Every structure is written in structure tokens, then in C-alpha cells.
Amino acid sequence: MQTFAFSRANDIQQAIQAGAHASTAQQGAEVRYVAGGTTLVDLMKLDVERPSQVIDINHLPLDQVESTPDGCLKIGALVRNADLATLPEVQRDYAVLSQALLAGASGQLRNMATTGGNLLQRTRCVYFRDIHSACNKREPGSGCPAIDGYNRNLAILGASDHCIATNPSDMNVALTVLEASIVIQGNKGERQVPINDFFLLPGDTPQRETVMEPGDLITHVLLPKPQPRARSHYLKLRDRASYEFALASAAVLVTLDGGNIATARVAMGGIATRPWRSHEAEQVLTGQAPSQALFDKAAHALLAEAKPRRGNAFKQELARRCLVQALTQVLA
């Protein structure tokens, strides 16, 4: 395996050109970018990822957070999770993101993990991480033993007959409720992809998780101008208080007008194959006076299409309670 490092601003294009030699940007890519390495290195140790070239991008000029002229927040892909979570402007204007980041992993991992790497974090499904097991995500067409096997931590929303693996990131749930855009630099230039379009449902191609193409490099995340007087909260339910992935999590962002909910955004983690934006729950909430009955109705709308399996059926009630509690917290 070869390792390359790039350190100057104009080396962004060189990194892109090197990455473009891979046949895919998805599972099994021959060329991988590495920054924090908290996911990639683990998967290489397990032989799940076997790149022939690894490109160290740590010295590219992508480690800054800055405000744009139109009031957005521009976050470099190499900004560390720990640094982003504690920035005063993030804590003040995008509190749900700070809360989600601080709920993730451990202090040591947050010091290493990057914004771009977190976006591309891989599932913790045990079959995906075991090369001796079948896995459609790792080897298309080999099967999905998780459907009838060990699926306690897997998806009840957005799954298919080919894959029920969850997206494990806390940050991605907060970015979804904030309606972030992902800035990608590639062979065809720069493009901005709304986060709802960035992640793909598994369908019959579970090996394809994002819209990334060979050579694509995430350079920034853009957060829209903060909403005046918006209230937000991130609630994570898990087996232990730290260094654990969500069984269910909720990110909510609301504004009030005259005592009623003027706008509402709801995103869930731990229960779906990608960060799950629930427009159904939002429609229930919008224009209504906050109440426990309303929150419960929104949760039922969220879960109307849920398809639990034997091992994760408890998530349906857990997710309902998670959303109700998050809404109660933000609207108390």
C-alpha cells in the first residue's frame, strides 16, 4: 500500500486527481483519503477496507470555520469534532450541532475525528465489519444475514430487502435538521449537495451510500444563516453514557409565533439507514400549540412506515419516546 501526503493549497487538485484513479468512491475503493482516520484505520485493520493507496490530506487548507457574507457558517472538512463543538458561534447559533458532537464517541476520538470523515462514517453492523460473514454492503449479492440475525442496533426506517444497516453518526443527524449543504470538489469542479440528497437509501445497491464519485473530496459544510429565536435540542438514547452509538436519537429545531409552533424540523438517528428527516412529523407540529398529545401524534407520524425486525422491535417505542422527550425539552 502506498501513502501520499499533500500540504499546499494547490494540492487539493492533485489529491482529487489521485483519487480519481479509483473505480469507485464507495465500498472497496482502491484510493482512500485519510484525515483523522478513526473509521478508515479501523476498517483496514479488519480487512473490510483494502485500499492500494491512502492519501493523507491533513495539511490541506481545510481546517477553518468562517462566516460568509450572507451569514452562513462555512466549516472546513478538516475541522476536528472537538474544536467545532466548542466554538462559541456554534454553541450560540447551532446548539443542536454542538450537543450532537459532544454526544459522540469519546473525548480522544473527538480530538481526532474530522467533519468530512464524520460525514462518511461507516455502519457498525456486525456483519459488515466481519469479512467472514455475508454482507450486501461489503460484497453486493452475497446476502444480508442481519435481516433475520442480530439486528438489535439496526434500522427500522429506510431499509430494504438487501440491507438494514444504520448510519451511526450523531453529527449527521444535527446537520440534517440544520439543512446543511455539503461542498464537494471533484473532476468536474465544485458542487453543493443538500444533506438530504447526499445520503442514499440502500434499495438494491446498499454498497452505494452517498453521491460521492471517484476523486470527489468534501471540502466544506455550509450551515444556513441561523433562524432568529430558534430553539433546538439533540437527545441521544444509548446503552451507556459515553463511547456508544445511538439506539435512537432526535434532533429538533422549532420557532414559535404567538404560542404556536411556526416552523418545525425533526431528524432522527439510530433508527434508519441514513439520517432521517421526518417531514410527516413536521407537518403535524407546524401551526399547532405545543402539547404532549401533539408530540405523541408527531412521533406516530414519524414511525408510520417503520418496519421493525424481531431484534429491534423495541426501537419503535424507544424512538417515539425519544422524539416526545426532545420536543418536550425544547418547548418546555
C-alpha positions as CSV (number, residue, x, y, z in Angstrom):
1,M,0.0,0.0,0.0
2,Q,1.3,3.5,-0.9
3,T,0.7,6.6,1.2
4,F,0.8,10.1,-0.2
5,A,0.6,13.5,1.6
6,F,-0.4,16.8,0.3
7,S,0.4,20.1,2.0
8,R,-0.2,23.1,-0.2
9,A,-3.4,24.8,-1.3
10,N,-3.0,23.8,-5.0
11,D,-2.5,20.2,-3.9
12,I,-6.3,19.9,-3.4
13,Q,-6.5,19.4,-7.1
14,Q,-3.6,16.9,-7.0
15,A,-5.4,14.9,-4.3
16,I,-8.6,14.9,-6.4
17,Q,-6.7,13.7,-9.5
18,A,-5.1,10.9,-7.4
19,G,-8.4,9.8,-6.0
20,A,-10.0,9.8,-9.5
21,H,-7.9,6.8,-10.3
22,A,-10.2,4.6,-8.2
23,S,-13.1,2.8,-9.9
24,T,-15.5,4.0,-7.1
25,A,-15.7,6.3,-4.2
26,Q,-17.9,3.8,-2.3
27,Q,-17.1,0.5,-0.6
28,G,-13.9,-1.1,-1.9
29,A,-12.3,2.0,-3.4
30,E,-8.7,1.5,-4.4
31,V,-7.8,5.0,-3.3
32,R,-8.9,6.5,0.1
33,Y,-8.4,9.9,1.7
34,V,-7.4,9.9,5.4
35,A,-7.5,12.7,7.9
36,G,-8.5,11.6,11.5
37,G,-8.6,8.0,10.4
38,T,-10.9,7.0,13.2
39,T,-13.1,4.9,10.8
40,L,-10.8,4.1,7.9
41,V,-7.9,2.7,10.0
42,D,-10.3,0.5,12.0
43,L,-11.8,-0.9,8.8
44,M,-8.3,-1.5,7.3
45,K,-7.3,-3.5,10.4
46,L,-10.4,-5.6,9.9
47,D,-9.7,-6.1,6.2
48,V,-13.1,-4.5,5.4
49,E,-11.3,-1.7,3.5
50,R,-8.2,-2.7,1.5
51,P,-7.1,0.4,-0.5
52,S,-3.9,0.2,-2.5
53,Q,-3.3,3.9,-2.0
54,V,-4.0,6.2,1.0
55,I,-3.8,9.9,0.6
56,D,-3.1,11.9,3.7
57,I,-5.0,15.2,3.4
58,N,-4.3,16.6,6.9
59,H,-2.2,19.5,5.7
60,L,-4.7,20.8,3.1
61,P,-6.1,24.3,4.0
62,L,-9.5,23.0,5.1
63,D,-9.3,23.4,8.8
64,Q,-11.0,26.7,9.3
65,V,-14.5,27.8,10.3
66,E,-15.6,31.2,8.9
67,S,-18.8,33.2,8.4
68,T,-19.8,34.0,4.8
69,P,-21.0,37.4,3.7
70,D,-24.6,36.2,3.6
71,G,-24.5,35.0,7.2
72,C,-23.9,31.3,6.7
73,L,-21.2,29.3,8.5
74,K,-18.6,27.6,6.4
75,I,-16.9,24.6,8.1
76,G,-13.7,23.1,6.7
77,A,-13.7,19.4,6.2
78,L,-10.6,19.0,8.4
79,V,-12.1,20.8,11.4
80,R,-11.9,18.4,14.3
81,N,-15.1,17.5,16.1
82,A,-13.9,18.7,19.5
83,D,-13.0,22.1,18.1
84,L,-16.2,22.5,16.2
85,A,-18.4,21.5,19.2
86,T,-16.8,24.2,21.4
87,L,-16.8,27.1,19.1
88,P,-18.8,30.0,20.6
89,E,-20.6,30.7,17.4
90,V,-21.6,27.1,17.1
91,Q,-22.8,26.8,20.7
92,R,-24.7,30.1,20.3
93,D,-26.3,29.8,16.8
94,Y,-26.3,26.0,16.1
95,A,-26.6,24.5,19.6
96,V,-28.0,21.2,18.3
97,L,-24.8,20.6,16.4
98,S,-22.6,21.2,19.4
99,Q,-24.8,18.9,21.5
100,A,-24.7,16.1,18.9
101,L,-20.9,16.3,18.5
102,L,-20.3,16.2,22.3
103,A,-22.6,13.2,22.5
104,G,-20.5,11.2,20.0
105,A,-17.7,8.8,20.8
106,S,-15.1,9.8,23.4
107,G,-13.0,12.9,24.1
108,Q,-10.0,11.3,22.5
109,L,-11.9,10.4,19.3
110,R,-13.5,13.8,19.0
111,N,-10.0,15.3,19.1
112,M,-9.1,13.2,16.0
113,A,-12.3,12.9,14.0
114,T,-12.9,15.4,11.3
115,T,-16.1,17.0,9.9
116,G,-15.6,15.4,6.5
117,G,-14.7,12.0,7.9
118,N,-17.7,12.0,10.2
119,L,-20.0,12.6,7.2
120,L,-18.6,9.4,5.6
121,Q,-18.6,7.3,8.8
122,R,-19.5,3.6,8.1
123,T,-22.1,1.5,9.7
124,R,-21.4,-0.6,12.8
125,C,-23.4,-3.5,11.7
126,V,-21.5,-6.6,12.9
127,Y,-21.9,-8.4,9.6
128,F,-20.5,-5.5,7.6
129,R,-17.4,-5.5,9.9
130,D,-16.8,-9.3,9.7
131,I,-15.3,-10.3,6.4
132,H,-16.3,-13.9,7.1
133,S,-20.0,-13.0,7.0
134,A,-22.1,-12.3,4.0
135,C,-22.9,-8.6,3.5
136,N,-24.5,-6.9,0.5
137,K,-22.9,-3.6,1.5
138,R,-19.5,-5.1,1.5
139,E,-20.0,-7.7,-1.2
140,P,-23.1,-7.0,-3.4
141,G,-25.2,-10.0,-3.9
142,S,-23.9,-12.0,-1.0
143,G,-26.9,-11.5,1.2
144,C,-28.0,-9.7,4.4
145,P,-27.9,-12.1,7.4
146,A,-28.8,-9.1,9.6
147,I,-32.4,-9.2,8.4
148,D,-33.1,-12.5,10.3
149,G,-30.0,-12.4,12.5
150,Y,-28.5,-10.0,15.1
151,N,-30.2,-6.7,14.3
152,R,-30.7,-5.0,17.7
153,N,-28.9,-1.8,16.6
154,L,-30.1,-1.7,13.0
155,A,-32.7,0.2,11.1
156,I,-36.5,0.2,11.2
157,L,-36.8,3.0,8.7
158,G,-35.4,3.3,5.2
159,A,-34.3,-0.3,5.0
160,S,-34.7,-2.7,2.0
161,D,-34.6,-6.4,1.4
162,H,-30.9,-6.0,0.8
163,C,-29.7,-4.0,3.8
164,I,-31.0,-2.8,7.2
165,A,-27.7,-1.2,8.4
166,T,-27.9,2.2,10.2
167,N,-25.9,5.4,9.7
168,P,-24.1,5.7,13.0
169,S,-23.2,9.4,13.1
170,D,-24.6,11.9,15.6
171,M,-23.2,14.9,13.7
172,N,-25.1,13.9,10.6
173,V,-28.4,14.0,12.4
174,A,-27.8,17.5,13.6
175,L,-26.6,18.6,10.1
176,T,-29.8,17.2,8.6
177,V,-32.1,19.2,11.0
178,L,-30.0,22.3,10.2
179,E,-30.4,21.7,6.4
180,A,-26.7,21.8,5.8
181,S,-25.1,21.6,2.4
182,I,-22.0,19.5,1.6
183,V,-19.4,21.2,-0.7
184,I,-17.7,18.7,-2.9
185,Q,-14.7,19.3,-5.2
186,G,-14.2,16.8,-8.0
187,N,-13.0,16.4,-11.5
188,K,-16.0,18.4,-12.8
189,G,-15.5,21.2,-10.4
190,E,-17.2,22.2,-7.2
191,R,-20.8,21.4,-6.4
192,Q,-23.1,21.9,-3.3
193,V,-25.3,19.0,-2.3
194,P,-28.1,19.4,0.2
195,I,-27.5,16.9,3.0
196,N,-30.9,15.2,2.3
197,D,-29.6,14.4,-1.2
198,F,-26.1,13.4,-0.1
199,F,-27.0,10.1,1.6
200,L,-28.7,7.4,-0.4
201,L,-31.2,4.8,0.7
202,P,-29.9,1.2,0.3
203,G,-32.5,0.0,-2.2
204,D,-30.9,-2.8,-4.2
205,T,-27.5,-1.1,-4.2
206,P,-26.6,-0.9,-0.5
207,Q,-22.9,-0.6,-1.3
208,R,-23.6,2.9,-2.6
209,E,-24.1,5.1,0.5
210,T,-23.5,8.6,-0.8
211,V,-23.4,10.6,-4.1
212,M,-19.6,10.7,-4.0
213,E,-17.8,9.9,-7.2
214,P,-14.2,8.8,-7.8
215,G,-11.9,11.8,-7.0
216,D,-14.5,13.7,-5.0
217,L,-13.3,15.4,-1.9
218,I,-15.5,17.0,0.7
219,T,-14.0,20.5,1.3
220,H,-16.6,22.2,3.4
221,V,-20.0,22.0,5.1
222,L,-22.3,25.1,4.8
223,L,-24.8,25.9,7.5
224,P,-27.6,28.3,6.6
225,K,-28.0,31.6,8.4
226,P,-29.4,30.8,11.8
227,Q,-33.1,31.4,12.4
228,P,-33.8,34.2,14.9
229,R,-35.1,32.9,18.2
230,A,-34.9,29.3,17.1
231,R,-34.9,26.6,19.8
232,S,-33.0,23.3,19.2
233,H,-32.1,20.2,21.1
234,Y,-30.3,16.9,20.5
235,L,-31.3,13.9,22.6
236,K,-29.4,10.6,22.3
237,L,-30.5,7.3,23.9
238,R,-27.9,4.5,24.2
239,D,-26.8,1.6,26.3
240,R,-24.2,3.6,28.2
241,A,-23.4,7.3,28.8
242,S,-20.3,7.6,26.6
243,Y,-18.4,5.9,23.8
244,E,-21.6,4.3,22.4
245,F,-23.7,4.6,19.3
246,A,-27.4,5.7,19.5
247,L,-30.2,3.2,19.7
248,A,-32.4,6.2,18.9
249,S,-31.6,9.9,18.8
250,A,-33.6,13.0,17.9
251,A,-32.6,16.5,16.7
252,V,-35.3,19.1,16.7
253,L,-35.4,22.7,15.8
254,V,-38.5,24.9,16.2
255,T,-39.6,28.5,16.1
256,L,-42.7,29.9,17.9
257,D,-45.2,32.5,16.9
258,G,-47.9,33.6,19.4
259,G,-47.6,30.4,21.4
260,N,-47.9,28.1,18.4
261,I,-45.2,26.2,16.6
262,A,-44.4,28.4,13.5
263,T,-41.8,26.1,12.0
264,A,-40.5,22.6,12.9
265,R,-37.7,20.4,11.8
266,V,-37.2,16.8,13.0
267,A,-34.4,14.4,12.3
268,M,-33.7,11.1,13.8
269,G,-30.6,8.9,14.2
270,G,-30.0,5.3,15.3
271,I,-33.2,4.1,13.7
272,A,-32.7,4.5,9.9
273,T,-30.3,3.7,7.1
274,R,-29.4,7.4,6.8
275,P,-30.0,10.4,8.9
276,W,-33.8,10.5,8.9
277,R,-35.7,13.8,8.2
278,S,-39.3,13.4,9.1
279,H,-41.5,15.8,7.1
280,E,-44.5,13.9,8.3
281,A,-43.8,14.8,12.0
282,E,-43.0,18.4,11.0
283,Q,-46.4,18.7,9.3
284,V,-48.2,17.5,12.4
285,L,-46.3,20.1,14.6
286,T,-46.5,23.1,12.4
287,G,-49.1,25.7,13.3
288,Q,-50.2,23.9,16.5
289,A,-49.9,24.7,20.2
290,P,-47.3,22.6,21.9
291,S,-48.7,19.7,24.0
292,Q,-47.8,16.1,24.9
293,A,-50.7,14.9,22.8
294,L,-49.3,16.8,19.8
295,F,-45.8,15.5,20.4
296,D,-47.1,11.9,20.6
297,K,-49.1,12.4,17.3
298,A,-45.9,13.7,15.6
299,A,-44.0,10.6,16.8
300,H,-46.6,8.3,15.4
301,A,-46.4,10.1,12.1
302,L,-42.6,9.6,12.1
303,L,-43.0,5.9,12.7
304,A,-46.0,5.2,10.4
305,E,-43.8,3.4,7.9
306,A,-41.4,1.6,10.3
307,K,-40.6,-2.0,9.6
308,P,-39.1,-3.4,12.8
309,R,-37.4,-6.8,13.0
310,R,-37.5,-9.2,15.9
311,G,-34.3,-8.0,17.5
312,N,-35.0,-4.2,17.1
313,A,-38.8,-4.0,17.5
314,F,-38.2,-2.2,20.8
315,K,-36.8,0.8,18.8
316,Q,-40.3,1.7,17.7
317,E,-41.4,2.6,21.2
318,L,-37.9,3.9,22.1
319,A,-37.9,6.3,19.1
320,R,-41.4,7.5,20.0
321,R,-40.3,8.4,23.5
322,C,-37.1,9.9,22.2
323,L,-38.9,12.4,19.9
324,V,-41.5,13.2,22.5
325,Q,-38.9,13.9,25.1
326,A,-36.8,16.0,22.7
327,L,-39.8,18.1,21.8
328,T,-40.8,18.5,25.5
329,Q,-37.2,19.6,26.3
330,V,-37.1,22.3,23.6
331,L,-40.6,23.6,24.1
332,A,-40.8,23.5,27.9
